[in-house]
Amino acid sequence: MTQFLLSLHVLAAVLAIGPVTVAASMFPRALRRAQSDPGDRDALTALRMLHRICRVYAAIGIAVPVFGFATASSLGVLGSPWLIASIVLTAAAAGLLVLQILPAQDTALTAAPSGNSGFGPRTSARLAMLTGLFNLLWATVTVLMIVRPGSTTGA
């Protein structure tokens, strides 16, 4: 059962978090393109699609910690420091996505068609920074899941 849960956890992480990290990373560049030519309908369509990918896969991403907790419980490592650190970093990444990145994307998407100058290069730079931090948090969690410092589970 543990191997099955671990497989579901890894698959959920790859299939849910992967698309969010890629789409969120692409959004700032697409935003700069849309801002440079407010009449470019393709650029606006790309922004909408990237934002939709981020929203949908963020919701699907709830499965990652659900399967993660089930796997950790099955392995008996719920109190391990590496797991607690991973949980904290995962919560930070989720909070950053839900409270900062998605609302900023939504605001930028709303302003982009009008060519609103209040959402210029600073907006895309801020989104790029937030997305980079989000990706760094997930990379750290991934490393912790692989290395598991102090783990007694053997790998």
N, CA, C and O atoms as a GROMACS GRO file, in nm:
protein
  620
    1MET      N    1   0.082  -0.120   0.000
    1MET     CA    2   0.000   0.000   0.000
    1MET      C    3   0.086   0.126   0.000
    1MET      O    4   0.052   0.226  -0.064
    2THR      N    5   0.199   0.121   0.072
    2THR     CA    6   0.288   0.237   0.080
    2THR      C    7   0.341   0.274  -0.058
    2THR      O    8   0.345   0.392  -0.094
    3GLN      N    9   0.381   0.175  -0.135
    3GLN     CA   10   0.433   0.203  -0.269
    3GLN      C   11   0.326   0.263  -0.359
    3GLN      O   12   0.355   0.350  -0.441
    4PHE      N   13   0.204   0.217  -0.344
    4PHE     CA   14   0.093   0.271  -0.422
    4PHE      C   15   0.069   0.418  -0.386
    4PHE      O   16   0.055   0.503  -0.474
    5LEU      N   17   0.066   0.447  -0.255
    5LEU     CA   18   0.046   0.585  -0.210
    5LEU      C   19   0.160   0.676  -0.255
    5LEU      O   20   0.137   0.789  -0.298
    6LEU      N   21   0.282   0.625  -0.244
    6LEU     CA   22   0.397   0.703  -0.288
    6LEU      C   23   0.390   0.730  -0.438
    6LEU      O   24   0.422   0.839  -0.484
    7SER      N   25   0.348   0.630  -0.514
    7SER     CA   26   0.333   0.648  -0.659
    7SER      C   27   0.229   0.755  -0.690
    7SER      O   28   0.251   0.840  -0.776
    8LEU      N   29   0.116   0.752  -0.620
    8LEU     CA   30   0.012   0.853  -0.640
    8LEU      C   31   0.062   0.992  -0.601
    8LEU      O   32   0.033   1.090  -0.669
    9HIS      N   33   0.138   0.999  -0.492
    9HIS     CA   34   0.193   1.127  -0.445
    9HIS      C   35   0.288   1.186  -0.551
    9HIS      O   36   0.278   1.304  -0.584
   10VAL      N   37   0.378   1.105  -0.602
   10VAL     CA   38   0.474   1.152  -0.702
   10VAL      C   39   0.402   1.189  -0.832
   10VAL      O   40   0.432   1.292  -0.892
   11LEU      N   41   0.309   1.106  -0.875
   11LEU     CA   42   0.234   1.137  -0.997
   11LEU      C   43   0.154   1.267  -0.981
   11LEU      O   44   0.152   1.349  -1.073
   12ALA      N   45   0.092   1.285  -0.868
   12ALA     CA   46   0.016   1.408  -0.844
   12ALA      C   47   0.110   1.529  -0.848
   12ALA      O   48   0.074   1.633  -0.904
   13ALA      N   49   0.229   1.516  -0.788
   13ALA     CA   50   0.323   1.628  -0.788
   13ALA      C   51   0.369   1.661  -0.930
   13ALA      O   52   0.374   1.778  -0.968
   14VAL      N   53   0.401   1.559  -1.006
   14VAL     CA   54   0.449   1.582  -1.143
   14VAL      C   55   0.338   1.639  -1.231
   14VAL      O   56   0.359   1.734  -1.305
   15LEU      N   57   0.219   1.579  -1.222
   15LEU     CA   58   0.110   1.618  -1.312
   15LEU      C   59   0.038   1.745  -1.269
   15LEU      O   60  -0.025   1.810  -1.353
   16ALA      N   61   0.044   1.782  -1.142
   16ALA     CA   62  -0.026   1.902  -1.096
   16ALA      C   63   0.068   2.020  -1.076
   16ALA      O   64   0.041   2.130  -1.123
   17ILE      N   65   0.177   1.998  -1.006
   17ILE     CA   66   0.267   2.108  -0.975
   17ILE      C   67   0.351   2.146  -1.097
   17ILE      O   68   0.380   2.264  -1.117
   18GLY      N   69   0.390   2.049  -1.177
   18GLY     CA   70   0.469   2.077  -1.297
   18GLY      C   71   0.403   2.180  -1.389
   18GLY      O   72   0.467   2.280  -1.424
   19PRO      N   73   0.278   2.160  -1.428
   19PRO     CA   74   0.213   2.258  -1.515
   19PRO      C   75   0.201   2.397  -1.452
   19PRO      O   76   0.212   2.497  -1.522
   20VAL      N   77   0.178   2.403  -1.322
   20VAL     CA   78   0.168   2.533  -1.256
   20VAL      C   79   0.303   2.606  -1.264
   20VAL      O   80   0.307   2.724  -1.297
   21THR      N   81   0.411   2.535  -1.234
   21THR     CA   82   0.541   2.601  -1.236
   21THR      C   83   0.576   2.650  -1.377
   21THR      O   84   0.632   2.758  -1.393
   22VAL      N   85   0.545   2.571  -1.477
   22VAL     CA   86   0.576   2.612  -1.614
   22VAL      C   87   0.486   2.728  -1.658
   22VAL      O   88   0.536   2.829  -1.708
   23ALA      N   89   0.356   2.716  -1.639
   23ALA     CA   90   0.263   2.821  -1.682
   23ALA      C   91   0.288   2.952  -1.607
   23ALA      O   92   0.286   3.059  -1.666
   24ALA      N   93   0.311   2.942  -1.477
   24ALA     CA   94   0.337   3.063  -1.398
   24ALA      C   95   0.468   3.128  -1.442
   24ALA      O   96   0.479   3.251  -1.443
   25SER      N   97   0.566   3.048  -1.478
   25SER     CA   98   0.694   3.102  -1.525
   25SER      C   99   0.680   3.169  -1.661
   25SER      O  100   0.752   3.265  -1.690
   26MET      N  101   0.591   3.121  -1.743
   26MET     CA  102   0.571   3.178  -1.877
   26MET      C  103   0.485   3.305  -1.873
   26MET      O  104   0.492   3.388  -1.965
   27PHE      N  105   0.405   3.320  -1.768
   27PHE     CA  106   0.309   3.431  -1.762
   27PHE      C  107   0.375   3.570  -1.770
   27PHE      O  108   0.327   3.653  -1.847
   28PRO      N  109   0.482   3.598  -1.694
   28PRO     CA  110   0.539   3.734  -1.701
   28PRO      C  111   0.585   3.773  -1.842
   28PRO      O  112   0.564   3.887  -1.884
   29ARG      N  113   0.646   3.682  -1.914
   29ARG     CA  114   0.689   3.713  -2.051
   29ARG      C  115   0.568   3.738  -2.141
   29ARG      O  116   0.568   3.832  -2.221
   30ALA      N  117   0.467   3.655  -2.127
   30ALA     CA  118   0.345   3.674  -2.206
   30ALA      C  119   0.279   3.807  -2.170
   30ALA      O  120   0.221   3.874  -2.256
   31LEU      N  121   0.287   3.845  -2.043
   31LEU     CA  122   0.230   3.973  -2.000
   31LEU      C  123   0.305   4.089  -2.064
   31LEU      O  124   0.243   4.184  -2.112
   32ARG      N  125   0.437   4.081  -2.066
   32ARG     CA  126   0.516   4.188  -2.131
   32ARG      C  127   0.478   4.199  -2.279
   32ARG      O  128   0.469   4.309  -2.333
   33ARG      N  129   0.457   4.085  -2.344
   33ARG     CA  130   0.418   4.086  -2.485
   33ARG      C  131   0.281   4.152  -2.502
   33ARG      O  132   0.261   4.232  -2.593
   34ALA      N  133   0.188   4.118  -2.415
   34ALA     CA  134   0.054   4.175  -2.424
   34ALA      C  135   0.056   4.325  -2.394
   34ALA      O  136  -0.020   4.402  -2.454
   35GLN      N  137   0.143   4.366  -2.303
   35GLN     CA  138   0.150   4.508  -2.269
   35GLN      C  139   0.217   4.589  -2.379
   35GLN      O  140   0.186   4.707  -2.398
   36SER      N  141   0.308   4.527  -2.452
   36SER     CA  142   0.377   4.600  -2.557
   36SER      C  143   0.285   4.628  -2.676
   36SER      O  144   0.306   4.724  -2.750
   37ASP      N  145   0.184   4.544  -2.693
   37ASP     CA  146   0.088   4.563  -2.802
   37ASP      C  147  -0.051   4.526  -2.752
   37ASP      O  148  -0.096   4.413  -2.769
   38PRO      N  149  -0.121   4.622  -2.689
   38PRO     CA  150  -0.253   4.593  -2.631
   38PRO      C  151  -0.354   4.536  -2.730
   38PRO      O  152  -0.454   4.476  -2.690
   39GLY      N  153  -0.332   4.555  -2.859
   39GLY     CA  154  -0.425   4.503  -2.959
   39GLY      C  155  -0.395   4.361  -3.002
   39GLY      O  156  -0.468   4.304  -3.083
   40ASP      N  157  -0.289   4.302  -2.950
   40ASP     CA  158  -0.248   4.166  -2.989
   40ASP      C  159  -0.340   4.065  -2.920
   40ASP      O  160  -0.322   4.034  -2.802
   41ARG      N  161  -0.437   4.014  -2.994
   41ARG     CA  162  -0.534   3.920  -2.937
   41ARG      C  163  -0.470   3.786  -2.903
   41ARG      O  164  -0.512   3.720  -2.808
   42ASP      N  165  -0.368   3.745  -2.978
   42ASP     CA  166  -0.299   3.619  -2.949
   42ASP      C  167  -0.228   3.626  -2.814
   42ASP      O  168  -0.228   3.530  -2.738
   43ALA      N  169  -0.168   3.741  -2.786
   43ALA     CA  170  -0.098   3.759  -2.658
   43ALA      C  171  -0.198   3.752  -2.543
   43ALA      O  172  -0.169   3.692  -2.439
   44LEU      N  173  -0.311   3.813  -2.560
   44LEU     CA  174  -0.415   3.810  -2.458
   44LEU      C  175  -0.471   3.670  -2.439
   44LEU      O  176  -0.498   3.628  -2.327
   45THR      N  177  -0.487   3.598  -2.548
   45THR     CA  178  -0.533   3.459  -2.540
   45THR      C  179  -0.433   3.373  -2.466
   45THR      O  180  -0.471   3.289  -2.384
   46ALA      N  181  -0.304   3.394  -2.492
   46ALA     CA  182  -0.199   3.320  -2.422
   46ALA      C  183  -0.203   3.350  -2.272
   46ALA      O  184  -0.189   3.260  -2.190
   47LEU      N  185  -0.220   3.477  -2.237
   47LEU     CA  186  -0.230   3.513  -2.095
   47LEU      C  187  -0.347   3.441  -2.028
   47LEU      O  188  -0.332   3.385  -1.919
   48ARG      N  189  -0.460   3.444  -2.093
   48ARG     CA  190  -0.578   3.377  -2.036
   48ARG      C  191  -0.555   3.228  -2.017
   48ARG      O  192  -0.591   3.170  -1.915
   49MET      N  193  -0.493   3.165  -2.118
   49MET     CA  194  -0.468   3.022  -2.110
   49MET      C  195  -0.370   2.990  -1.997
   49MET      O  196  -0.393   2.897  -1.920
   50LEU      N  197  -0.262   3.067  -1.986
   50LEU     CA  198  -0.162   3.042  -1.880
   50LEU      C  199  -0.225   3.060  -1.742
   50LEU      O  200  -0.198   2.982  -1.651
   51HIS      N  201  -0.306   3.163  -1.727
   51HIS     CA  202  -0.373   3.186  -1.598
   51HIS      C  203  -0.469   3.072  -1.566
   51HIS      O  204  -0.476   3.027  -1.452
   52ARG      N  205  -0.543   3.026  -1.666
   52ARG     CA  206  -0.636   2.915  -1.645
   52ARG      C  207  -0.560   2.788  -1.605
   52ARG      O  208  -0.604   2.716  -1.515
   53ILE      N  209  -0.449   2.761  -1.670
   53ILE     CA  210  -0.366   2.645  -1.633
   53ILE      C  211  -0.323   2.657  -1.487
   53ILE      O  212  -0.332   2.560  -1.412
   54CYS      N  213  -0.277   2.773  -1.448
   54CYS     CA  214  -0.233   2.793  -1.309
   54CYS      C  215  -0.347   2.768  -1.211
   54CYS      O  216  -0.328   2.699  -1.110
   55ARG      N  217  -0.464   2.824  -1.239
   55ARG     CA  218  -0.578   2.808  -1.149
   55ARG      C  219  -0.624   2.662  -1.140
   55ARG      O  220  -0.641   2.609  -1.030
   56VAL      N  221  -0.642   2.598  -1.254
   56VAL     CA  222  -0.695   2.462  -1.255
   56VAL      C  223  -0.597   2.364  -1.190
   56VAL      O  224  -0.637   2.283  -1.107
   57TYR      N  225  -0.470   2.372  -1.228
   57TYR     CA  226  -0.374   2.278  -1.174
   57TYR      C  227  -0.339   2.308  -1.028
   57TYR      O  228  -0.296   2.219  -0.955
   58ALA      N  229  -0.358   2.432  -0.986
   58ALA     CA  230  -0.341   2.463  -0.843
   58ALA      C  231  -0.448   2.390  -0.763
   58ALA      O  232  -0.420   2.337  -0.655
   59ALA      N  233  -0.571   2.388  -0.814
   59ALA     CA  234  -0.679   2.316  -0.747
   59ALA      C  235  -0.653   2.165  -0.746
   59ALA      O  236  -0.675   2.098  -0.645
   60ILE      N  237  -0.605   2.113  -0.857
   60ILE     CA  238  -0.573   1.970  -0.864
   60ILE      C  239  -0.456   1.938  -0.771
   60ILE      O  240  -0.446   1.827  -0.719
   61GLY      N  241  -0.368   2.035  -0.751
   61GLY     CA  242  -0.250   2.017  -0.666
   61GLY      C  243  -0.281   1.984  -0.522
   61GLY      O  244  -0.191   1.943  -0.448
   62ILE      N  245  -0.404   2.002  -0.479
   62ILE     CA  246  -0.444   1.965  -0.343
   62ILE      C  247  -0.416   1.816  -0.319
   62ILE      O  248  -0.392   1.774  -0.206
   63ALA      N  249  -0.420   1.738  -0.425
   63ALA     CA  250  -0.395   1.594  -0.412
   63ALA      C  251  -0.253   1.564  -0.366
   63ALA      O  252  -0.229   1.460  -0.303
   64VAL      N  253  -0.158   1.652  -0.395
   64VAL     CA  254  -0.019   1.626  -0.358
   64VAL      C  255  -0.002   1.612  -0.207
   64VAL      O  256   0.049   1.510  -0.162
   65PRO      N  257  -0.044   1.711  -0.126
   65PRO     CA  258  -0.028   1.692   0.018
   65PRO      C  259  -0.119   1.582   0.075
   65PRO      O  260  -0.084   1.518   0.174
   66VAL      N  261  -0.235   1.562   0.014
   66VAL     CA  262  -0.324   1.456   0.062
   66VAL      C  263  -0.253   1.321   0.050
   66VAL      O  264  -0.247   1.244   0.147
   67PHE      N  265  -0.201   1.291  -0.069
   67PHE     CA  266  -0.127   1.165  -0.086
   67PHE      C  267   0.004   1.166  -0.009
   67PHE      O  268   0.051   1.061   0.035
   68GLY      N  269   0.062   1.284   0.008
   68GLY     CA  270   0.186   1.295   0.085
   68GLY      C  271   0.166   1.257   0.231
   68GLY      O  272   0.245   1.182   0.288
   69PHE      N  273   0.060   1.310   0.291
   69PHE     CA  274   0.031   1.276   0.431
   69PHE      C  275  -0.001   1.127   0.445
   69PHE      O  276   0.041   1.063   0.541
   70ALA      N  277  -0.075   1.073   0.351
   70ALA     CA  278  -0.109   0.930   0.355
   70ALA      C  279   0.018   0.846   0.344
   70ALA      O  280   0.033   0.746   0.415
   71THR      N  281   0.109   0.885   0.255
   71THR     CA  282   0.235   0.813   0.239
   71THR      C  283   0.320   0.824   0.364
   71THR      O  284   0.374   0.724   0.412
   72ALA      N  285   0.332   0.945   0.418
   72ALA     CA  286   0.415   0.966   0.538
   72ALA      C  287   0.360   0.888   0.656
   72ALA      O  288   0.436   0.832   0.735
   73SER      N  289   0.228   0.885   0.668
   73SER     CA  290   0.165   0.807   0.775
   73SER      C  291   0.195   0.659   0.758
   73SER      O  292   0.227   0.590   0.855
   74SER      N  293   0.185   0.612   0.636
   74SER     CA  294   0.212   0.471   0.606
   74SER      C  295   0.358   0.434   0.636
   74SER      O  296   0.387   0.323   0.679
   75LEU      N  297   0.449   0.529   0.611
   75LEU     CA  298   0.591   0.506   0.637
   75LEU      C  299   0.629   0.530   0.784
   75LEU      O  300   0.737   0.491   0.828
   76GLY      N  301   0.540   0.594   0.858
   76GLY     CA  302   0.567   0.625   0.998
   76GLY      C  303   0.669   0.737   1.017
   76GLY      O  304   0.747   0.734   1.112
   77VAL      N  305   0.669   0.835   0.926
   77VAL     CA  306   0.768   0.943   0.933
   77VAL      C  307   0.703   1.081   0.954
   77VAL      O  308   0.766   1.183   0.926
   78LEU      N  309   0.580   1.084   1.004
   78LEU     CA  310   0.511   1.212   1.018
   78LEU      C  311   0.584   1.312   1.108
   78LEU      O  312   0.567   1.433   1.090
   79GLY      N  313   0.662   1.266   1.202
   79GLY     CA  314   0.733   1.358   1.291
   79GLY      C  315   0.876   1.388   1.250
   79GLY      O  316   0.948   1.456   1.323
   80SER      N  317   0.918   1.339   1.135
   80SER     CA  318   1.056   1.360   1.090
   80SER      C  319   1.081   1.506   1.054
   80SER      O  320   0.998   1.570   0.989
   81PRO      N  321   1.196   1.558   1.096
   81PRO     CA  322   1.226   1.699   1.066
   81PRO      C  323   1.224   1.734   0.917
   81PRO      O  324   1.178   1.842   0.880
   82TRP      N  325   1.273   1.644   0.831
   82TRP     CA  326   1.274   1.672   0.688
   82TRP      C  327   1.132   1.682   0.633
   82TRP      O  328   1.105   1.760   0.542
   83LEU      N  329   1.041   1.602   0.691
   83LEU     CA  330   0.903   1.606   0.645
   83LEU      C  331   0.834   1.733   0.696
   83LEU      O  332   0.758   1.797   0.623
   84ILE      N  333   0.859   1.768   0.819
   84ILE     CA  334   0.801   1.891   0.874
   84ILE      C  335   0.848   2.012   0.794
   84ILE      O  336   0.769   2.101   0.763
   85ALA      N  337   0.978   2.015   0.760
   85ALA     CA  338   1.031   2.124   0.678
   85ALA      C  339   0.962   2.125   0.542
   85ALA      O  340   0.928   2.231   0.490
   86SER      N  341   0.942   2.008   0.484
   86SER     CA  342   0.874   1.998   0.354
   86SER      C  343   0.730   2.048   0.362
   86SER      O  344   0.682   2.116   0.271
   87ILE      N  345   0.663   2.015   0.470
   87ILE     CA  346   0.524   2.060   0.489
   87ILE      C  347   0.518   2.212   0.499
   87ILE      O  348   0.433   2.276   0.438
   88VAL      N  349   0.609   2.270   0.576
   88VAL     CA  350   0.613   2.416   0.592
   88VAL      C  351   0.643   2.482   0.458
   88VAL      O  352   0.578   2.580   0.422
   89LEU      N  353   0.740   2.430   0.384
   89LEU     CA  354   0.774   2.488   0.254
   89LEU      C  355   0.661   2.470   0.152
   89LEU      O  356   0.636   2.559   0.070
   90THR      N  357   0.592   2.356   0.158
   90THR     CA  358   0.478   2.334   0.070
   90THR      C  359   0.366   2.432   0.101
   90THR      O  360   0.304   2.488   0.011
   91ALA      N  361   0.340   2.454   0.230
   91ALA     CA  362   0.238   2.551   0.270
   91ALA      C  363   0.278   2.692   0.225
   91ALA      O  364   0.192   2.769   0.180
   92ALA      N  365   0.406   2.725   0.236
   92ALA     CA  366   0.453   2.857   0.190
   92ALA      C  367   0.434   2.872   0.039
   92ALA      O  368   0.391   2.976  -0.009
   93ALA      N  369   0.467   2.767  -0.036
   93ALA     CA  370   0.451   2.771  -0.181
   93ALA      C  371   0.303   2.785  -0.219
   93ALA      O  372   0.267   2.863  -0.306
   94ALA      N  373   0.218   2.708  -0.152
   94ALA     CA  374   0.074   2.716  -0.180
   94ALA      C  375   0.020   2.854  -0.145
   94ALA      O  376  -0.058   2.912  -0.221
   95GLY      N  377   0.062   2.907  -0.031
   95GLY     CA  378   0.018   3.042   0.008
   95GLY      C  379   0.063   3.147  -0.091
   95GLY      O  380  -0.013   3.237  -0.126
   96LEU      N  381   0.187   3.135  -0.136
   96LEU     CA  382   0.241   3.230  -0.235
   96LEU      C  383   0.160   3.222  -0.365
   96LEU      O  384   0.128   3.325  -0.424
   97LEU      N  385   0.128   3.103  -0.407
   97LEU     CA  386   0.050   3.086  -0.529
   97LEU      C  387  -0.090   3.143  -0.515
   97LEU      O  388  -0.136   3.220  -0.600
   98VAL      N  389  -0.158   3.106  -0.408
   98VAL     CA  390  -0.299   3.144  -0.391
   98VAL      C  391  -0.316   3.291  -0.351
   98VAL      O  392  -0.411   3.356  -0.394
   99LEU      N  393  -0.226   3.342  -0.269
   99LEU     CA  394  -0.242   3.477  -0.216
   99LEU      C  395  -0.170   3.586  -0.295
   99LEU      O  396  -0.205   3.703  -0.285
  100GLN      N  397  -0.070   3.547  -0.373
  100GLN     CA  398   0.008   3.648  -0.444
  100GLN      C  399   0.005   3.629  -0.597
  100GLN      O  400  -0.035   3.720  -0.670
  101ILE      N  401   0.047   3.512  -0.642
  101ILE     CA  402   0.066   3.491  -0.786
  101ILE      C  403  -0.067   3.492  -0.862
  101ILE      O  404  -0.082   3.567  -0.959
  102LEU      N  405  -0.162   3.410  -0.820
  102LEU     CA  406  -0.290   3.404  -0.893
  102LEU      C  407  -0.365   3.537  -0.891
  102LEU      O  408  -0.415   3.579  -0.995
  103PRO      N  409  -0.373   3.606  -0.776
  103PRO     CA  410  -0.440   3.737  -0.780
  103PRO      C  411  -0.366   3.840  -0.867
  103PRO      O  412  -0.430   3.920  -0.935
  104ALA      N  413  -0.233   3.837  -0.865
  104ALA     CA  414  -0.156   3.931  -0.949
  104ALA      C  415  -0.178   3.899  -1.096
  104ALA      O  416  -0.191   3.990  -1.178
  105GLN      N  417  -0.182   3.771  -1.130
  105GLN     CA  418  -0.210   3.733  -1.268
  105GLN      C  419  -0.349   3.781  -1.309
  105GLN      O  420  -0.368   3.835  -1.418
  106ASP      N  421  -0.446   3.761  -1.220
  106ASP     CA  422  -0.583   3.802  -1.249
  106ASP      C  423  -0.592   3.953  -1.271
  106ASP      O  424  -0.656   3.999  -1.365
  107THR      N  425  -0.527   4.029  -1.184
  107THR     CA  426  -0.527   4.174  -1.197
  107THR      C  427  -0.459   4.218  -1.326
  107THR      O  428  -0.510   4.305  -1.397
  108ALA      N  429  -0.345   4.158  -1.356
  108ALA     CA  430  -0.273   4.193  -1.479
  108ALA      C  431  -0.355   4.155  -1.602
  108ALA      O  432  -0.356   4.228  -1.701
  109LEU      N  433  -0.422   4.043  -1.595
  109LEU     CA  434  -0.504   3.998  -1.707
  109LEU      C  435  -0.622   4.092  -1.730
  109LEU      O  436  -0.660   4.118  -1.844
  110THR      N  437  -0.678   4.142  -1.623
  110THR     CA  438  -0.788   4.237  -1.634
  110THR      C  439  -0.740   4.368  -1.694
  110THR      O  440  -0.812   4.429  -1.774
  111ALA      N  441  -0.621   4.413  -1.657
  111ALA     CA  442  -0.568   4.541  -1.704
  111ALA      C  443  -0.507   4.534  -1.843
  111ALA      O  444  -0.503   4.635  -1.913
  112ALA      N  445  -0.460   4.418  -1.883
  112ALA     CA  446  -0.386   4.405  -2.010
  112ALA      C  447  -0.464   4.451  -2.134
  112ALA      O  448  -0.407   4.522  -2.217
  113PRO      N  449  -0.590   4.414  -2.150
  113PRO     CA  450  -0.659   4.454  -2.273
  113PRO      C  451  -0.675   4.606  -2.287
  113PRO      O  452  -0.682   4.658  -2.398
  114SER      N  453  -0.680   4.674  -2.174
  114SER     CA  454  -0.700   4.818  -2.179
  114SER      C  455  -0.570   4.894  -2.198
  114SER      O  456  -0.571   5.016  -2.219
  115GLY      N  457  -0.457   4.822  -2.192
  115GLY     CA  458  -0.328   4.889  -2.204
  115GLY      C  459  -0.298   4.976  -2.083
  115GLY      O  460  -0.223   5.073  -2.093
  116ASN      N  461  -0.357   4.942  -1.969
  116ASN     CA  462  -0.341   5.019  -1.847
  116ASN      C  463  -0.193   5.032  -1.811
  116ASN      O  464  -0.127   4.932  -1.783
  117SER      N  465  -0.143   5.153  -1.813
  117SER     CA  466   0.000   5.175  -1.789
  117SER      C  467   0.039   5.151  -1.644
  117SER      O  468   0.158   5.141  -1.614
  118GLY      N  469  -0.056   5.140  -1.554
  118GLY     CA  470  -0.025   5.111  -1.414
  118GLY      C  471   0.028   4.970  -1.396
  118GLY      O  472   0.080   4.935  -1.289
  119PHE      N  473   0.015   4.889  -1.498
  119PHE     CA  474   0.062   4.751  -1.491
  119PHE      C  475   0.170   4.731  -1.597
  119PHE      O  476   0.151   4.657  -1.693
  120GLY      N  477   0.279   4.797  -1.577
  120GLY     CA  478   0.389   4.793  -1.673
  120GLY      C  479   0.492   4.688  -1.637
  120GLY      O  480   0.459   4.583  -1.581
  121PRO      N  481   0.617   4.717  -1.669
  121PRO     CA  482   0.726   4.622  -1.648
  121PRO      C  483   0.741   4.580  -1.501
  121PRO      O  484   0.786   4.469  -1.472
  122ARG      N  485   0.704   4.668  -1.409
  122ARG     CA  486   0.715   4.632  -1.267
  122ARG      C  487   0.624   4.515  -1.232
  122ARG      O  488   0.660   4.429  -1.152
  123THR      N  489   0.506   4.512  -1.293
  123THR     CA  490   0.411   4.403  -1.266
  123THR      C  491   0.468   4.271  -1.314
  123THR      O  492   0.465   4.172  -1.241
  124SER      N  493   0.519   4.268  -1.436
  124SER     CA  494   0.574   4.143  -1.488
  124SER      C  495   0.701   4.105  -1.412
  124SER      O  496   0.726   3.986  -1.391
  125ALA      N  497   0.780   4.203  -1.371
  125ALA     CA  498   0.902   4.172  -1.294
  125ALA      C  499   0.865   4.116  -1.157
  125ALA      O  500   0.928   4.022  -1.110
  126ARG      N  501   0.764   4.172  -1.095
  126ARG     CA  502   0.719   4.122  -0.964
  126ARG      C  503   0.663   3.981  -0.976
  126ARG      O  504   0.691   3.895  -0.893
  127LEU      N  505   0.585   3.958  -1.080
  127LEU     CA  506   0.532   3.824  -1.102
  127LEU      C  507   0.644   3.724  -1.129
  127LEU      O  508   0.638   3.610  -1.082
  128ALA      N  509   0.744   3.765  -1.205
  128ALA     CA  510   0.858   3.677  -1.232
  128ALA      C  511   0.931   3.643  -1.103
  128ALA      O  512   0.972   3.529  -1.082
  129MET      N  513   0.948   3.744  -1.015
  129MET     CA  514   1.015   3.720  -0.888
  129MET      C  515   0.934   3.624  -0.800
  129MET      O  516   0.989   3.530  -0.742
  130LEU      N  517   0.805   3.648  -0.790
  130LEU     CA  518   0.719   3.562  -0.708
  130LEU      C  519   0.718   3.418  -0.762
  130LEU      O  520   0.722   3.322  -0.686
  131THR      N  521   0.711   3.406  -0.893
  131THR     CA  522   0.712   3.274  -0.954
  131THR      C  523   0.845   3.203  -0.932
  131THR      O  524   0.848   3.083  -0.907
  132GLY      N  525   0.953   3.278  -0.941
  132GLY     CA  526   1.085   3.220  -0.914
  132GLY      C  527   1.094   3.169  -0.771
  132GLY      O  528   1.150   3.062  -0.747
  133LEU      N  529   1.040   3.244  -0.677
  133LEU     CA  530   1.038   3.202  -0.537
  133LEU      C  531   0.952   3.077  -0.520
  133LEU      O  532   0.989   2.984  -0.449
  134PHE      N  533   0.836   3.075  -0.585
  134PHE     CA  534   0.748   2.959  -0.583
  134PHE      C  535   0.821   2.835  -0.634
  134PHE      O  536   0.815   2.729  -0.573
  135ASN      N  537   0.890   2.850  -0.747
  135ASN     CA  538   0.964   2.739  -0.806
  135ASN      C  539   1.078   2.694  -0.716
  135ASN      O  540   1.104   2.574  -0.704
  136LEU      N  541   1.145   2.788  -0.653
  136LEU     CA  542   1.254   2.755  -0.560
  136LEU      C  543   1.202   2.676  -0.440
  136LEU      O  544   1.266   2.581  -0.396
  137LEU      N  545   1.087   2.716  -0.388
  137LEU     CA  546   1.027   2.642  -0.276
  137LEU      C  547   0.998   2.498  -0.317
  137LEU      O  548   1.027   2.405  -0.243
  138TRP      N  549   0.939   2.480  -0.437
  138TRP     CA  550   0.908   2.345  -0.482
  138TRP      C  551   1.033   2.263  -0.510
  138TRP      O  552   1.036   2.143  -0.484
  139ALA      N  553   1.135   2.328  -0.562
  139ALA     CA  554   1.262   2.256  -0.586
  139ALA      C  555   1.321   2.210  -0.453
  139ALA      O  556   1.374   2.099  -0.443
  140THR      N  557   1.313   2.294  -0.351
  140THR     CA  558   1.364   2.258  -0.219
  140THR      C  559   1.286   2.141  -0.160
  140THR      O  560   1.344   2.048  -0.104
  141VAL      N  561   1.154   2.145  -0.174
  141VAL     CA  562   1.071   2.035  -0.125
  141VAL      C  563   1.108   1.906  -0.199
  141VAL      O  564   1.117   1.800  -0.137
  142THR      N  565   1.128   1.914  -0.328
  142THR     CA  566   1.164   1.796  -0.407
  142THR      C  567   1.296   1.737  -0.358
  142THR      O  568   1.307   1.615  -0.341
  143VAL      N  569   1.394   1.822  -0.334
  143VAL     CA  570   1.523   1.774  -0.285
  143VAL      C  571   1.507   1.709  -0.147
  143VAL      O  572   1.563   1.603  -0.121
  144LEU      N  573   1.430   1.773  -0.060
  144LEU     CA  574   1.406   1.714   0.072
  144LEU      C  575   1.337   1.578   0.062
  144LEU      O  576   1.369   1.487   0.138
  145MET      N  577   1.245   1.565  -0.032
  145MET     CA  578   1.175   1.437  -0.050
  145MET      C  579   1.269   1.328  -0.099
  145MET      O  580   1.251   1.211  -0.067
  146ILE      N  581   1.369   1.366  -0.175
  146ILE     CA  582   1.463   1.267  -0.229
  146ILE      C  583   1.573   1.235  -0.129
  146ILE      O  584   1.604   1.119  -0.105
  147VAL      N  585   1.631   1.338  -0.069
  147VAL     CA  586   1.746   1.321   0.020
  147VAL      C  587   1.703   1.274   0.159
  147VAL      O  588   1.769   1.190   0.219
  148ARG      N  589   1.594   1.328   0.209
  148ARG     CA  590   1.539   1.296   0.341
  148ARG      C  591   1.648   1.291   0.449
  148ARG      O  592   1.678   1.184   0.503
  149PRO      N  593   1.707   1.405   0.480
  149PRO     CA  594   1.814   1.406   0.580
  149PRO      C  595   1.765   1.353   0.716
  149PRO      O  596   1.661   1.396   0.766
  150GLY      N  597   1.839   1.262   0.770
  150GLY     CA  598   1.802   1.202   0.898
  150GLY      C  599   1.695   1.096   0.889
  150GLY      O  600   1.650   1.044   0.991
  151SER      N  601   1.654   1.062   0.768
  151SER     CA  602   1.548   0.964   0.749
  151SER      C  603   1.596   0.824   0.787
  151SER      O  604   1.713   0.789   0.769
  152THR      N  605   1.505   0.747   0.839
  152THR     CA  606   1.536   0.608   0.873
  152THR      C  607   1.470   0.511   0.776
  152THR      O  608   1.467   0.391   0.800
  153THR      N  609   1.417   0.564   0.664
  153THR     CA  610   1.346   0.478   0.571
  153THR      C  611   1.436   0.414   0.468
  153THR      O  612   1.391   0.331   0.389
  154GLY      N  613   1.563   0.450   0.467
  154GLY     CA  614   1.657   0.373   0.389
  154GLY      C  615   1.710   0.428   0.259
  154GLY      O  616   1.820   0.387   0.220
  155ALA      N  617   1.646   0.513   0.190
  155ALA     CA  618   1.693   0.550   0.056
  155ALA      C  619   1.809   0.639   0.058
  155ALA      O  620   1.859   0.678  -0.047
   0.00000   0.00000   0.00000
